């Protein structure tokens, strides 16, 4: 195989991008080349964002990432700057449809959901979902989440001396929870699961992303059509019963798609990477075992430190504007690095370090503003339940390989790990001498 030099590869990439831009407009779903500069906010060294992300945050926290298709792409890496952009309801649009002429066999107008919509459509759709994701409404799921968590820990323990916690635990737990929440039939879950990771993989550019998105939307259109005739017990069925006349299939499938994306891959990555961190910090594992406020603090610090959702949905400038000293032109793309902002010293002193005793702050793991993740409380429920269960049942859990042998996702919007081999050592029962008496209890 002929090896191309870096200058030749860059030249070919620019030619392909230019050709895509000149063939009837920008169509992200047809671009398979990812410019080198665009990869910067999605690449890490182990659990840490690349040094270049931190350097950009320091000088200055807003910088031009690249210039393509006649547009500038800006990267925001500072915490206060990121909050300001995410909270801005007037300067930016999230509607990506003008830049996607097609998405496989699914027409562009079918790109639904909350992340790629603007008010008033976004406001209306979010208003339908929000009541289903309040703490009070989600409390009904707690017993089932605990059941799923402990069952999957049984599965992991039964695997033998070394268990891959990604395969046995981190992915099955949120997958089962989100499928039950949506009301996806049991026999269709395996097909649904196969579509997950590809939705965030940037290695094939927009062609890969939107191709995978097209397949999952087609699947969800089918589920919606079936439940129109016979609504199920999950979220899809509830929305049809309560708001069926208000929702077109594209909106309903888009909402279901967003719930699936936000509730499966992201939680799976948090469970896997969070467990990895806990194996390296036994003091945090002990805090998680205690529950209560100490468990909450561990979960919030893991969310901040890991920042598995690496960037927020792209923003498109509605008009020329000034962004912290930079002239942003109408149509320019603004990317907010959530993982970079969460490591900003202005958010937390020593933010590059994991500190489970840190006072929880307003991190950006779930975004900020009116596009903030609607399923954040469900994610917290899963993480609290899972990490406490691991700490109680396997207080001496340890990594079964060298950290250098772990394989992380190379280029993905949601950062993750391919496998996590661990040794699960069950907690030893305390002796009668150590056990508290009934009077002490």
N, C-alpha and C positions, 0 to 999 in steps of 0.2 A: 504494500500500500504506500502511495506517495505521501510524504509528510509535507504539508504546506508551511511556509514560514509565516510568522505572525503578520508582517506587512501585507502579504498576499491574502491571508485569511481575512484581514480587516477590509481590504479592497473588495473582495468578493462579497463580504457582508454588506458593505455600503451600496454596491451595485444592486443586490437583491432588494434592499430596503428602498432604494430609489425607484426601482422598477415597480414595486408594490405601490408606491405613492403616486406614480404616474399612470397607473392603469385604472383610472376611474375613481381616484380618491383612496384614502387610507382605509384599509380593511385589515384589522388586527387579526382576524381569524385566518388569514392567508399567509401570515408572516411566521416563518420557522426559524429565523435567525435572531438571536438575542444579542444586541450590541453589548460590548464588554462593559461600558460605563454603566449600563442599566442594571448589571448584576450586583453592583456594589452594595446596595442595602439588603440584599438577599443572601449574602455569603457570610459565613462565620468561621471561626476557629474554635472548634469544640462548642462550648456553650456561649462563647463570647462573640459579639459583633466584631467584624474585622477592624483593625486599628484605623483604617481609612475612615470608617464611620465616625469614630470618636474624634479624629483629626478634623473632619468637616464640622463637627459640632463645636469645636473650640474656635475655629477661624473660617468663617463665622458659622452660626447655627443654621443658616439658610445659604445654599449654594446651588449653582447651575450644575446639574448632573450630566446633561448632554443636550445636543441639538439635532433633531431628526424631523423629517417631513415639514421643514420650515417652522417647527415649534420648539420652544425650549422646554426641557423637563427639569423642574426644580426639586431639590431634596431638602426637607426640613428635618433636622436632627436634634434641635434643642427642645427642652421640655416646655417652657412657656410659649415658645413660638409654635410648637405643635398644637398646644391647647387652643391658641388663638385661631389657627387655621381650621381646626376641627369644629370650633364653636361658631364659625362664620356662616351664617345662613343665607347670605345675599351675594357674596363675591364669587362663589364657585358652583359648578354643576357636577353632579355625580352621574349624569346620564351618558353612558358610554355608547349608546346605540348609533350615533352618527359616525363612529369610528369602526363599526362592525357591519359590513355590507351583508354578510351572511354568517350563519353559524351551523355548518353541516347542512342537514336537510330541514332544520328548523328556521323559520323566518326570523329576521332580526327583531321584530316587534315582540317576540316571545321571550326576550330577556327581561324577566320580571324580577320580583323580590324587592327588598328594601335597599340593598347596597348600591344599586345602579339607578335609583329613581330619585326625583326631586319633589319638593312640595308643589302642588297640593296632593299629588298622587301618593308620595311617600307618607304624608301625614295621615291620609285616609287608611292606607294599608297597615301602617304601624298601629293605628288606633284599634284595628281589629285584633292584632296579635297581643298587644300589651296586657289586656286583662287575663290572658292565659299564662302569663309569665310573672305574675306577682308572687311574693313569698307565700301568701296565704293560699293561692291557687295551687302552687307547686308542692305544698306540704303533703298533699295526697300521694305524691310519688316517693316520699322518703322511705316507707317500708319496702317498696319494690326495689329501690336503688340499693338498699342495704342487702336485700336478698341476692341481687345480681352480683354485687361486689363480693360477698362471701362465697357464692358459688364459684365465681371465676378464680378466687384465691384457692379454693379446693382444687380446681382444675390445674392451676399452676403448681401446687404442692405435689399433686399426683404425677406430674411430669417426670419426677426423679430428682436426683441431687442438684442438677442445674436446670433451671427453667427459663425460657425466653418470655419475659414479662410483657413484651410488646404483643406477641401472638396470643398468649394465654390470658392476659388481663387488660392491658392498657387500651387495646382496640375493642375487644368484645364488650366491655362495660358501657362506654358511652354509645356504642352502636346499638346495643339492645335497648338502652334507655330512650334514645331518640326515635327508634323505630316504634316502640310502644307509644311514645308521646304522639307521634304522627298518625299511628294506626295503620302502618304498613303491614300487610298480611305476612304471616310467618314464612310461607313458601316463597315469597318474593325477596326476602331479606338478603340472601346471598348475592342475588343479581344487583341489588342496591349497593351492597358493600364494595363490590368490585369497582365501582365508579368513583370511590372517594378520593384516594391519593392523587389521581391524575388531574383533579380539578385545581390543584395548587402547584403543579409541576411546571416550572418555567423553562425546562431544558429544551423543549420543542417550540418555544415561543407561543404566540397567540394561536397558532394552528393547533397545538396540543391542548391548550387551555379551553378554547372554545369548541374543539371537537369533543372533548370529554363532557363539557357543559351541555352540548347538544344531546348527547346520549342520555344523560341523567334527566334532562327536561322532558325528553320524549317518554322516558319511563314514567315520570311523574304525571305527565298528561294522561297516560293510560290509567294510572291509579286514580286520578281525579275523575275521569270519565266513569270508572267502575263505581266510585263512591257517590257520584251524582245519582246513580240509580239506586244504590243501597248504602247510605252513609254508615261508616264504621263508628267505633267507640273513641277513636283518637281525635287529634286536633283537626285533621282534614275533614272528618265527618262532622265535628262540632261546627266548623266554619260554614260548611254546606247547610247544615240545619238552621243556623242562626243568621247567616248572611248570604245564602245561596243566590238570591236574586240580585245582590249587589256585586257579586264577584264573577268575573269572567274566568274561564279555565286558565288563561295565561296568568292572571293575577294569583289565583289559588295555587297553581303549580309553582309559580315564582316564590310565593311565601313558603311553601313546603320545602322548596329547594334551598332557600336561605336558612331555614331552621335546621335542615340536614347538614348543610355546610358548616354553620356556626356551632352546631351541637355535637358533631361527630369527630371530624379530623382534628379540630382544635383541642377538644378535651382529651382525645387519645394522645396527642403529642404532650400535653401538660402532664398526664398521668405517667407517661414513660420518662420524660425528661425530669419531672419532679421527683420520681423515685430514684433516678440516677443521682440527683443532688442530695437526697436524703441518705443514700448509702455513703456519701462523702462527708455528711454532717450528722453524726449520731445524736448530737445534742438537739438538733431540730426534730429528729425522729422521736425523741423522748417528749418534746413539747407537743408534738402531734398526738402522742398517746394520751396525754392529759386531757385533751379536748378543750372545750370552752374558748375563752379569749386567746389562749396560747396557740391552740389549733388554728384559729382564725388568722392570727398573725403570721404563722408559718405559711398558710395558703396564700395570703396576700403578698408576702415577700417572694414566694415562688412565682406568682403571676407577674410581679414586677421584674424580677431578675431574669426570668426565662423569656418573657415577651414572645411567645411562639408565633403570634400573628405579627409578621415582621413590618408590614406597612398597612396603613389604612387604605380604603378604596381610593383610587386616584381622583383628584379634583381637577376640573377644567375651568380656567378663569373665564368668567362671563364677560369681562371687559378689562381694559388696561388698568393696572393697579400697582401700588407700591407695596412690596412685601419685605419689611424689615431692611430697607435700604436697597432693594433690588427692583428693577422695573420689569414687572410681569406683564406680558402682552395677552390680549384676548386669545383664548384657545390654548394657551400654554398649560402644561400639565404640572400639577403640584403633588408630589409624593411626600407623605408624612411617615418617617421612620419611627414606628412605635417602639421597637426594640432599642433604637438609638436614644430616643427621648427618655425612656425608662432608666437609662444608665447615666442620665444627666445629674451632675452634682447639685444643680439647683433644685432638683426634686428631693434628693436624699444624699446626705454626706456619705462618702465612701460607696457611692451607688454601683461601682463596678464589682463590689463584693456582695456575696449572699450573707445576710445577717438576719436570722430568724427572730432575733429579739428587737428588731427595728420597729419603731412605731409605724403602723400602716399609714401610708400616704395615698394621695389621689393619683395612682399610677394610670397608665394609658393602655393596659393590657386589653381592655374591652372597648378601646376608643374613647370618644368624648363627644358631647354635643348631641344633636338630634339623630346622628347615625350610630350612636353608641349601641353595642350589642344588646339586643332585646333579651337574649337568653343568659345574661351574666349570672343571675341568681341560680339558675339550674346548674350552670357550670360549677359554681361554688359549692352547691349541695353535693355534687358528684365528687369533687376534689376533697372536701372535708370528710365525707364518708369513706372514700377509698384510702386516703393517707392515714386516717386514724385506724382503720382496719388492718392495714399493713403493719403499723407501729405496734398494735396490740398483739397481733398474731405472730409477727416475725420481727421482734425488736432488734435482732442481730442480722437482718438481711444484709447481704454484701454482694458486691459486683464479682462475677465469676470469671472475669478476664481483665486484662490491662485496659485502662481508659483509652490508651492509644490504639487499641484494636476495634474500638466502636466505630460504626459507620453511620454518619449523619447525612441527611438529605443535602445535596450539593446546591440545588437551586430551586427553592420552593417558597411560595408566599407564606405557608405555614411550616415553620421549622420543625424537624422531627428526627427520629433515630430509627434505623432499620430493624434493629433487634437489641434487646437488653438482657443478656444472660446473667442470672442472679442465683445465689444460693439462699433458699428460704429455710431458715432455721426456726422451728416453732418455739414459742415462749415456753420455758420450763415452769411447771407448776411449783408454786412456793411451798416450802415445808411447813409443817404444822407450827413450828417455832416462829416462822416469819409471818404466817397468816394472822390477820387481826382477829381478835375475839368478837363475839356478838356484842359484848358490852362496849368495845371500842368502836364498833360500827354504829 
